Amino acid sequence: MKTNNYQPEPCNDDADARASNFPTLLDSFFSPWELAKKKYSYIWQCCACGCASINISSATCPSCGAARCAYCQTTKVQVQ
């Protein structure tokens, strides 16, 4: 059985240089700063009544009035 040792020759045209001259699809919609920047918010869940999605700036639960404690679960969520 004969094996094929064919290896293609490299292209002489500079495709990478030509491609770098054209903006990508994402460049037309977002700036590089907007792509890299992610926004997060923190919410917590009351351990007394189970009320969820309470903003971290609220010290007490809007449902039962209990203060946020070490047992209340805090979660980091990505916002748009």
Protein Blocks (a to p, Z undefined) as FASTA:
>chain_A
ZZdfbdcdddfbdfklmmmmpccfklmmpcfklmmpccdddddddfknopahiafklmbd
fklopacdfklccdddddZZ
